[in-house]
């Protein structure tokens, strides 16, 4: 839901950006954009934000990193800003709040959402 809210809440792109690129016959090929904040969050930051959003305690057990676990992973969203003039308006707390609200409203997932439940 976070991405959807960011997409629909962002101001419309100026002329000659996202929609123009799609509609322009000279824009051939595939264009890939990371549509996020460009900010990486730790697991503990995610847990804290989810605790705040849900109002519930989330038990945490801190253990050694497992083989294959990566140190960090996040996407660079600068290309979307440069080429499409698009920037995410919401951050981690809003993302967790909206995800919790959606899940609480739709405990059976999309089966409930298909019935027209709204945020």
Long-range contacts (C-beta under 8 A, 24 or more apart in sequence): 1-95, 1-98, 1-99, 1-101, 1-102, 1-119, 2-90, 2-94, 2-95, 2-98, 2-99, 3-35, 3-36, 5-90, 5-94, 5-98, 6-35, 6-88, 6-89, 6-90, 7-35, 9-89, 9-90, 10-86, 10-87, 10-88, 10-89, 13-84, 13-85, 13-86, 14-85, 17-83, 17-84, 17-85, 17-86, 18-84, 18-85, 18-86, 21-83, 21-84, 31-83, 33-77, 33-79, 33-80, 33-83, 33-84, 33-86, 34-75, 34-76, 34-77, 34-79, 34-80, 35-77, 35-80, 35-86, 35-88, 36-74, 36-75, 36-77, 36-88, 37-77, 37-88, 37-90, 37-91, 37-92, 38-74, 38-75, 38-76, 38-77, 38-78, 38-88, 39-74, 39-91, 39-92, 40-72, 40-73, 40-74, 41-74, 41-92, 45-92, 46-92, 46-96, 49-92, 49-93, 49-95, 49-96, 50-96, 50-100, 52-93, 52-96, 52-97, 53-93, 53-96, 53-97, 53-99, 53-100, 53-101, 54-96, 54-100
